């Protein structure tokens, strides 16, 4: 009695001798290496039905994981639309706020939003002493901030030089 099975690569029906069961061979059609199943009639394969609730739970958890991953990846993106900066800049600005505004300025310049960029640089300028080390850190970083990752390194370097010259 011959062992009949289908090639998992090309789908061609293959017949092999009983002695070939449990060994590796080549498909005569596509020549891919495949395993010849060992069909011992005395062995009974016990199958269990698929638990639909378990499958639904797995799909729901995968969808939830995907959504959480997307939220995390988009956490550091620049918000869409116009960003209103306060009319008066506070007397002190923390490092995080300055970093945020420096990145915002660079993004606005890259996107051609020149008027908005001028307003942003006006907010950064009073804090130039604090901003310069932050700008230098961004300039020297081998991996750019996620918001600036799509910019060519030369373009980003040029924008950083322009910002540094504007804040004095």
N, C-alpha and C positions, 0 to 999 in steps of 0.2 A: 504494500500500500504506500502511495507517495504522499508527501506532505505538500499541501497546496496553500499558498499564501500570496499576498500582494506586496510588491516592492513599495517601501515607504517613500521613495523619491519620485518614481515615475508612475506608480500605480499598476504596472504590468503584472499579470497573474504569473506566478512562478510555481513550478512543480519540482520538488527535490526528493531524492531518495530518503527512506526512513533513517539510514545511517547518518545523513547530513544534519539531522535534528540536533540543536544545541550548539551548532558550529557557525562559523562565519564564512560567507561566500560573496561572490560578485553577481550582481543582477546581469542577466544576459542582454538586456536592452540598454540600460544606461551605464553599466559597469561600476555603479556605486557599491561600496562595501555594505553588506547588510547581514543581519543575524537570522539564521534559519531557526524558526521556533521548534522546540522539542515537544512534539505532540504525543504524550503518553496517554493513551485512552483510559487507563486506570485512574489517572489523577483527575479529580473533579474540581473545577474552579468554582468557588462559592462567590456569588455576587450579591451586593447589597444595594438597595435602591438609594438614589441620591436624596439627601435630606434638603428639601426645597427651602425650608426656613433658614438652614445654615448657609445655603447659597445666597439667599436674599440678604442675610446679615453680612456676608462677606462683600457683596456688591455695595451695600450701604456704607460699610467701613472704608472701602476703597474710595468711594466718592467723597466721603468726609475727609479722608487723608489728602486727596487731591485738592480739595477746596482749602484746607488749612495750609498746604504747601504753597498754593497760589497767593494766599493772604500774606504769608511770611515773605515770599519773594517780592511782593509789591509794597511792602511796608516802607521801604526807603525811596519810593518813587516820588517825583515832584507832582503835586496835585495839578489837575487839569484846570484850565481857565485862568482868569486874572487873580493874582495874589496881591492883596492890598497890604502895603507896608504902613506902619503908623506914621502920621504926619511928623511927629517929633520923635527923634531917636532917644532912647533912654540914656542916662548919663553913664551907665555901665551895661555892658552886654557880656554874657558868659560865652565861654569858648564854643559851646555847642551851637548857640545862636549865630555866632560869627561864622562858624563852619557851614551852617545851613545857608546863610546868605551868600557866602563865597561860592558855594556849589550852585545856588540859584542864579547868581550873576553869570557864571560860566555857561550854564545851560541856556540862559536867555540870550547871551551873545551868540552861542552856537546855533540857536534857532532863529536868529535875526530879529529878536525882540529888543531893539536898541533903546527905545524909550524906557521900557521897564528895566533894562539893565542899568541905565543911567540913574534911575531912582534907587536901585539896589546898591550901586556903588556909592551913592550919596549917603546911604544908611551905614555903609561899612567904613567910609572915610574917617569919621570922628574916632574910630577905634583902630586906627591903622597900626598902632604899636602892638596891639593884641592880634591883629589880623595877619601881619607879616609872617610870624612863625607858622601860622595855620596854612597860609598860602604856600610857604616853602615846603611844608610837610606834604601837601597835596602834590606839589610839583615833583618832589623827590620819590613819591610813592611809585613802586613798579606796577601795582595794580590800582587803576583809577577807581574812584567812587562809582557805585553802580549806576548812578544817574548820568555819569560822564563816560561810561564804558564804550558807548558807540562812537565816540569821537576819536579821530586819528591822533596819535601821540603828538605829532607836530602841531596840529591845530590846537590841541589842549595846551601845549607849551606856549604857543603864541598868545592865547587868551589869558593865560596866567601872567605872562610878561606885561600885557596890556593892563591888567588889573593892578599889578604891583606898581606900575608907573602912575596910574590914576590916583592911588591912595597915598602916594609919596613915600 
